[in-house]
Amino acid sequence: MQKKEFFDSRARMIGFSILTITLTLVFGGITLAMLFGSITLEFPMFILSLLLTIVLIPVSIVLLKKATTNEPSVVISTEGIMINGYIPKIGFIPWEDIDGCIPYQINKQAMLGFILFDEDKYVNKFTGMNKKLLEANKSMGYPAINVSINNLKDKEGFFEALAEQNIGFYLEDERQA
């Protein structure tokens, strides 16, 4: 099997980019209008608008970058899986480190979690916010490392490529037993 590359849907990424840029401009405009007195300054609303603007700027940049670059989010080969399209960028995981996969949903977002024999080996490669994101998945009872299925352009091809590598799929009930 040669490498199979799976990309995020460009239309979806552009839509998310437009949405976050619009929200950034709206909240940034509200913040500036309050700062310069065009709108009555209410401190809680000013802080909220400022925080949302600060958070949305890097999110907009990341989404715009994803929409304009032509890098695969996931690459499947005979050696393993490369997960690079998500934050944090996990990198390469050999098949022998993967016990199986578990599909699940969080807030209507379809995910595929990878059950690893030694999850901490991959989680401990990260520090700061990236490590906290992976640990948050674990604390909610999900695998730390996952792929967002909703954003993939070729969902069926992704599952077929995993099946070709004989990766087992668990149901939640099986995993907890």
Salt bridges, closest charged atoms under 4 A:
ASP8 OD2 - LYS66 NZ 2.90
ASP97 OD2 - LYS121 NZ 3.15
ASP120 OD1 - LYS138 NZ 2.70
GLU164 OE2 - LYS4 NZ 2.98
